[in-house]
């Protein structure tokens, strides 16, 4: 089964998500969906930046749920180590799950070096 979004045709993941709630679709939501579809098609990540509380995480979760993918949200903090980030990224690479790093701005620059 395939999911079509923008110019991309993606494989459906068959991860049961229950009854999906409707997210309000705006022009910005459509742009975000297109970016997520492009990232999923290319096998790369997507960075959504903006003010807190504007729905970036919920939009990502909604898109990937509609694609039948499990979404794992990691709430970042200064307590996460480079090894922890490495383990999370390795998990995402080996599984068919999508990882969303929420509040990534809390990560200290030393961790990212």
Residue, then its C-alpha position, 0 to 999 in steps of 0.5 A: x500500500x502506498x501513501x501519496x503526499x505532494x510529488x512523493x509516493x511513500x510505503x505505508x508502514x502498517x503501524x496501527x495508531x487507533x482512531x486518528x484525530x483530525x489536525x487543522x490543515x492550513x497552508x503551513x501544515x501542507x508545507x510541513x507535510x510536503x517537507x516531511x514527505x520529501x525527507x521520508x522519501x529521501x531517507x533524511x531528517x527534517x528540521x522544523x523551527x519556530x516559536x514554542x507551542x505552534x504545533x511543530x511536534x503535533x504536525x510531525x506526529x500527525x503526518x507520520x501516523x497517517x503514513x502508518x509509522x510509529x512516532x517516538x518523541x524524545x524530549x531533549x535536555x542538557x542531561x542527554x549525552x552524545x552516547x544517548x543521542x547515538x543510541x537513539x539515532x541507531x534505533x531510528x536507523x534500524x527500525x521503521x520508527x520515526x524519531x522526533x527530537x522535541x525542545x532540541x534547543x535545550x541540548x548543549x553545544x558540547x554534546x553536538x561536537 
